[in-house]
């Protein structure tokens, strides 16, 4: 807070917000990449117009990685930063669906898939109209859901 004017330092808040969204996005991307390895999806499986499930998963991971890498190039924008994290979580949910369908323990795989979908939904809420990447409570829920998705993926043996 600016002592003289009683205002919140917006630039500092937005930089802190970016750090959180980036960390959550990186976690989701790492989770998605690990699950791709688990199911045998390679970077080369990505296609400009993906038609197979493997190509869709590889393409989603590739696009999320590019978007997250570009965050450092611009000024913090909580809404855009949150959308990058949301997209990484959505990519991880796509790959989790493949991982679940390709084997593993049924209960653990189902739980990991469910956690991935919940993380994607929570990231979507944080990035959505109500939060626009700035709502601390929605961001905390998205962070917690991402941590739960990582734990569930580890329990399923996907990471």
N, C-alpha and C positions, 0 to 999 in steps of 0.2 A: 504494500500500500504506500502511496506517495504521501509522506507526512505533511507536506505543505498543502496539498490539494485534496487529500482524502480519497484519492482515486486509486484503483487497482492498476498495477503496471501490466497492461494488456500484453505487451511484447514478452514479458517474462512468463506470464500465464500460458501464452500460445506456444512458447518454446518448451515449457514443461509438458504441455499437452502433446506436442509433437513427439517428445521423447517417449511418452506412454503409448501413444498409438503406434509408433515405430517398433517399440519393444513387443507389443502384442502382435503386430503384423509379422515381425521376424519369427516369433515363436510359432505362429500358425504356418508360416512358410517352411520353417525347419521341420515341423510336424508333417506337412504335406510331402516334403522331399523325402523324409524317412519312410513314409508310407509308400511312396512311389518305388523306392528301393525294395521295400518289403514285397511288393507285388510284381517287381521286375520291369517297371516302366522307366525308360531312359529319357534323357533330354531330347534325344533324336526322335523320339516318338511324337513330339509336338509337330503339328501341322498348321498351316495358315488357315485352313478350313477343316477343322477336326471333325471326323465322322465316327471314329471308333471310340469306345470308352477310354482306352489308354491314351489316345491322341487328345481327347478332351481334357483328361487329367493333366497330361504333360503340358498342354497349352495353357491351362489355368495356372499352373505353378510357374511357368515361364513368364506369363504376363504379370503375375503378382510380384515376382522377383524384380522385374524391370520397374514396375511402379514404385516399389519400396526403395530401390536404388536411386530413383530420381528425387525422392523427398529431400535429400540433402541439398539439392540444387536451387531450391526456391525458399521463399519466406514461409514461416510456419502458417498453415491454414488449417485450423482444427477440423473443419468439415471435410476437406480433401484428404487430410491425413487419416481421419477416421474411415473414410471410404477405402483407402488403400488397405488398412487393417481389415476392414470388412471383406474386401475381395480376397485377401489371403486366407481368411477364415472360411470363406465360401469354397475356395480351391481345396482346402484341406477337407471340407465336408464331401466334395466330389470324390476325392481320393479315398476317403474313409468308406464310402459306399462300395468302391471297387475292392478295397481290402477286406471288407466284411463278406463280400460275395465270393472271394477267392479262397476262402478257408479260414482256418483258425478256430479257436474255441468259440462255440456259438454264443454263450452268455457274455464272455469278455468282449468278443467282436461286436455284439449288439450294443453293449454298454459304450464301447469306444465310438461306434458310429453315432449313437444317440448323443454322446457328449460333443462330438464334432458338429453335429447339427445345432445343438444348443449354443455352442460357441459362435457359430456363424450367425445365429439369430440374435444373440446378445450384441455381437459386433455390429450387426445391422441396426439394432435399436440405438446404439451409441452414435452411429453415423447418420441416423434418420432425422427426419424433420424435427422431432421433439428434442433431440440432443445436439445435432449438428456438430458432434465431436467435442462439445464444450461442457456437457452435463457430467459433473463429477460422479454422481451416483450411477448413471448408465455406463460410464467408462469403468468404474470399479466393478460393476456386474460383468462387463465384457472381459475384464482382466481375470476375474475369478472363473468365469466359464472357460477361458482359454487355458488356465492352469489345470482345471478339471479335465479338459480334453487331452492335454499332454499326459496327465497321469493315467487316464483311461487307455490312451494309445500305448503307453509303456506297459500297462498291465496286460494288454492284448498281444504284446510282443511285436507291435508294429514299429516301435522305435528302439 
